Amino acid sequence: VIARGGDGKAGAGRVGSRHRPLIGLSLDTLKEARWQADRDLFVARCNALGADVKVTEANSDDTRQMSDVHALITSGVDVLVIVPHNGTAMAAAVRAAKQANIPVIAYDRLIRDSELDLYISFDNVRVGELQAQYLVDKLPKGRIVRIYGSKTDNNAFQFKQGQDNVLKPYIDRGDIQVIHEDWAEDWKPENGKRIAQAALTAHPAGFDAILASNDGTAGGAIQALSEERIAGKVLVTGQDAELVACQRIVAGTQAMTVYKPLKMLANRAAEVAVRMANGQPVIANASVNNGMIDVPTIAEQITATTKDNMMETVIKDGFHSYEDVYGALPPDQRPPKP
C-alpha cells in the first residue's frame, strides 16, 4: 500500500517557498506522561531530519482540537499529524486539510469516515489479546471486572475486540464471569477508580482480576483496591508501560502492561511525515478500513511485559531506566543491574 504526500504547492509557507518542511502535530492531551514522550520523540526526529514542528494540545476538547487544526492549516503546514480526542469528530479536520491540499496522518488513533492519507499505530487488537491472554493464563477460571477505555477513542473498541477474541470461549463455558464492566470516559484514572469502587460495592465477596485497558485506568483501579487493602491480591492488567505502572509491576500491585515502543512509533511517524511533506511516497505494510476507505497503515509490534521480562524489554530498550523502575524497592528485591 502506498500513501502519497502533498504536492508542496498549497498553503502560505509550503516547501518550495521555504527551506525546511513544517509539520503540524495536533495532540488530544498532554496530561499523560505517554503523550509527552510521543511529542518529544516526534519533534526531535523531525528536527534531525531537517523539518520543523508546530505542536498544539487540545486538553481533550473536540472544539478546541478543531480550532487547533484550522490554526495549523492557516499557518501553512506541509503535513498534519493528528492524535484525535474523538476519532469520529476529527473527520471534519481531515476534510479541512484536504481542501488545503495538506496530507493527514492519524497517529496512534484512527480517524473514521474520512479520506485519511495514513494511519500509524500499534496493532491495537493484538494489545487486547495480550492483556486477556495473560489473564486467562494466570486465571483460567474466575470472576473479573472489565474497565474499557474512552468511547470517543476508536482504539478502545479495538482493545475490547482483542480481549473478546480471547475471553469468549472462557465466558461461553462459564469459566470466566464478567461481574462488572464499564467505559472510562477520556481514559481518566479517576474514572477507572470509580468503576473499581462500584464493582467492590456491588460485589462484597470480591473478584479475581480487573482487565483494565490501559495503565492510567489500572492505576485508578489499584487505588480503589489499596483503600480496601487488597492491592496485589487482585490481578490487574494495563498497557503503555508508563513508569508508574512499571513501578507497580515490580512492587506487585499491577500484574502486567503492554510495552509499546514509543520511540519506534514516533520516529517512524516523523520519518513518514517528512517524506510526505517533501511529496515522496510512503510504503505502508497494511490497511485498515475507517468506514469510508481502506487507509494505508503502518503497525508497529508490541510486547506483554511483566515482572519477569521487565529487564529484557523496557529497561533494555532504555524506555525507562533501571534506577527509575526499581529504585523504590529494597536492594535485596532488585534484579542484578545490567
MARKEMAR-285103 format. One line per 3 residues: number of its first residue (from 1); for each residue x, y, z of C-alpha. Coordinates in steps of 0.25 Angstrom, whole numbers, plus 5000, padded with zeros to 4 digits. Layout:
NUM	X/Y/Z | ...
***
This chain:
1	5000/5000/5000 | 5006/5014/4996 | 5002/5027/5003
4	5005/5039/4996 | 5009/5053/5001 | 5004/5066/4996
7	5010/5074/4984 | 5016/5085/4993 | 5009/5096/4985
10	4997/5099/4994 | 4998/5107/5007 | 5005/5120/5011
13	5018/5115/5015 | 5019/5101/5008 | 5032/5094/5004
16	5038/5101/4992 | 5036/5115/4997 | 5044/5112/5009
19	5056/5103/5012 | 5050/5094/5023 | 5037/5086/5023
22	5027/5089/5034 | 5019/5078/5041 | 5007/5081/5049
25	5005/5072/5061 | 4991/5073/5067 | 4990/5065/5081
28	4978/5061/5089 | 4985/5063/5102 | 4998/5064/5109
31	4992/5060/5123 | 4998/5046/5122 | 5013/5044/5122
34	5012/5035/5110 | 5007/5047/5101 | 5019/5056/5106
37	5028/5045/5102 | 5022/5044/5088 | 5023/5059/5086
40	5037/5060/5090 | 5042/5048/5081 | 5034/5052/5069
43	5039/5067/5070 | 5053/5062/5072 | 5053/5053/5060
46	5047/5063/5051 | 5057/5073/5055 | 5068/5063/5052
49	5062/5061/5038 | 5062/5075/5035 | 5048/5079/5038
52	5041/5088/5048 | 5029/5084/5056 | 5017/5093/5061
55	5010/5086/5073 | 4996/5088/5079 | 4989/5081/5090
58	4974/5081/5092 | 4972/5077/5106 | 4962/5066/5102
61	4953/5076/5096 | 4947/5074/5082 | 4944/5088/5079
64	4958/5093/5083 | 4965/5082/5075 | 4957/5086/5062
67	4961/5100/5065 | 4976/5095/5066 | 4975/5088/5053
70	4970/5101/5046 | 4981/5109/5052 | 4991/5099/5047
73	4985/5099/5033 | 4985/5114/5033 | 5000/5114/5037
76	5003/5107/5025 | 5008/5093/5030 | 5012/5083/5019
79	5007/5071/5027 | 4997/5070/5038 | 4999/5059/5049
82	4987/5057/5058 | 4985/5049/5071 | 4969/5051/5071
85	4962/5052/5084 | 4949/5047/5076 | 4953/5039/5064
88	4939/5042/5058 | 4939/5057/5061 | 4952/5059/5054
91	4947/5054/5041 | 4944/5069/5039 | 4958/5073/5041
94	4963/5063/5030 | 4953/5069/5021 | 4958/5083/5024
97	4972/5079/5022 | 4969/5072/5009 | 4963/5085/5004
100	4976/5092/5006 | 4983/5080/4999 | 4990/5076/5013
103	4992/5061/5015 | 4988/5056/5028 | 4994/5045/5037
106	4986/5039/5049 | 4995/5036/5060 | 4992/5024/5069
109	4977/5026/5068 | 4969/5024/5055 | 4961/5036/5049
112	4948/5030/5044 | 4939/5033/5032 | 4950/5042/5025
115	4960/5041/5013 | 4972/5039/5023 | 4985/5038/5016
118	4992/5029/5026 | 4989/5023/5040 | 5001/5019/5048
121	4999/5012/5061 | 5002/4999/5069 | 4993/4986/5066
124	4982/4990/5075 | 4974/4977/5074 | 4987/4970/5078
127	4988/4979/5090 | 4975/4974/5095 | 4978/4959/5092
130	4991/4960/5100 | 4984/4966/5112 | 4973/4955/5112
133	4983/4944/5109 | 4991/4948/5121 | 4979/4948/5130
136	4974/4934/5125 | 4988/4928/5126 | 4988/4932/5141
139	4974/4931/5144 | 4967/4921/5135 | 4954/4921/5144
142	4949/4933/5152 | 4941/4946/5154 | 4946/4958/5146
145	4943/4973/5145 | 4946/4980/5131 | 4950/4994/5130
148	4949/4999/5116 | 4955/5012/5110 | 4948/5024/5105
151	4937/5023/5095 | 4942/5034/5087 | 4955/5027/5084
154	4954/5016/5073 | 4966/5009/5080 | 4957/5006/5092
157	4948/4997/5083 | 4960/4990/5077 | 4965/4987/5090
160	4952/4981/5095 | 4951/4973/5082 | 4964/4967/5084
163	4960/4964/5099 | 4947/4958/5094 | 4955/4949/5084
166	4962/4942/5095 | 4951/4943/5106 | 4939/4938/5098
169	4941/4923/5099 | 4944/4924/5114 | 4932/4933/5116
172	4923/4923/5108 | 4928/4911/5117 | 4925/4919/5129
175	4940/4918/5134 | 4941/4933/5133 | 4930/4942/5139
178	4929/4957/5136 | 4923/4962/5148 | 4924/4977/5145
181	4928/4985/5133 | 4928/5000/5129 | 4935/5010/5120
184	4945/5020/5126 | 4942/5034/5120 | 4954/5041/5114
187	4963/5029/5119 | 4963/5037/5133 | 4970/5029/5144
190	4959/5035/5154 | 4948/5028/5145 | 4956/5015/5146
193	4956/5017/5161 | 4941/5020/5161 | 4938/5007/5153
196	4946/4998/5162 | 4939/5004/5174 | 4926/5002/5168
199	4930/4987/5166 | 4935/4986/5180 | 4922/4992/5186
202	4913/4983/5177 | 4921/4970/5180 | 4926/4970/5194
205	4930/4955/5192 | 4941/4961/5183 | 4947/4957/5170
208	4959/4951/5164 | 4964/4961/5153 | 4962/4975/5147
211	4964/4975/5132 | 4968/4989/5131 | 4970/4994/5116
214	4982/5004/5120 | 4992/5007/5131 | 4984/5020/5135
217	4971/5013/5138 | 4979/5002/5144 | 4985/5012/5154
220	4972/5017/5157 | 4966/5003/5160 | 4978/5000/5168
223	4976/5012/5177 | 4962/5006/5180 | 4968/4993/5183
226	4978/4999/5192 | 4968/5006/5200 | 4961/4993/5203
229	4975/4987/5206 | 4975/4977/5195 | 4984/4983/5185
232	4993/4971/5180 | 4983/4961/5183 | 4975/4964/5170
235	4981/4963/5156 | 4981/4976/5149 | 4985/4978/5134
238	4989/4990/5127 | 4997/4996/5115 | 5007/5007/5111
241	5018/5003/5121 | 5017/5016/5128 | 5027/5018/5138
244	5018/5017/5150 | 5011/5005/5144 | 5025/4998/5143
247	5028/5002/5157 | 5015/4996/5161 | 5018/4983/5154
250	5031/4981/5161 | 5025/4984/5174 | 5014/4974/5171
253	5001/4983/5171 | 5000/4982/5156 | 5001/4969/5148
256	5005/4973/5134 | 5006/4984/5124 | 5007/4984/5109
259	5020/4991/5105 | 5018/4999/5092 | 5032/5004/5088
262	5028/5019/5086 | 5042/5023/5081 | 5040/5014/5069
265	5026/5019/5066 | 5029/5033/5068 | 5042/5032/5059
268	5034/5025/5048 | 5023/5035/5049 | 5033/5046/5048
271	5040/5040/5036 | 5028/5037/5028 | 5023/5051/5031
274	5035/5058/5026 | 5035/5049/5013 | 5020/5053/5011
277	5024/5067/5013 | 5034/5066/5002 | 5024/5060/4993
280	5030/5046/4994 | 5022/5033/4994 | 5022/5025/5007
283	5020/5009/5007 | 5011/5004/5017 | 5010/4989/5021
286	4995/4988/5023 | 4982/4995/5022 | 4970/4998/5032
289	4956/5002/5027 | 4951/5014/5034 | 4937/5013/5030
292	4940/5021/5017 | 4953/5016/5011 | 4964/5006/5013
295	4974/5014/5020 | 4989/5011/5017 | 4994/5006/5031
298	5007/5005/5038 | 5006/4996/5050 | 5018/4994/5060
301	5020/4982/5069 | 5017/4981/5084 | 5021/4972/5096
304	5014/4967/5108 | 5022/4972/5120 | 5023/4966/5134
307	5032/4966/5146 | 5039/4954/5139 | 5043/4961/5126
310	5044/4976/5130 | 5059/4976/5129 | 5059/4970/5115
313	5048/4980/5109 | 5046/4993/5116 | 5060/4994/5123
316	5068/4988/5111 | 5062/4998/5101 | 5064/5010/5110
319	5050/5013/5111 | 5051/5015/5126 | 5064/5014/5134
322	5067/5003/5144 | 5068/5013/5155 | 5054/5019/5152
325	5047/5005/5151 | 5054/4998/5163 | 5059/5010/5171
328	5048/5009/5182 | 5050/4994/5184 | 5059/4989/5196
331	5072/4985/5190 | 5070/4970/5192 | 5057/4971/5184
334	5064/4977/5171 | 5070/4968/5160 | 5084/4970/5157
337	5087/4983/5150 | 5091/4981/5135
***
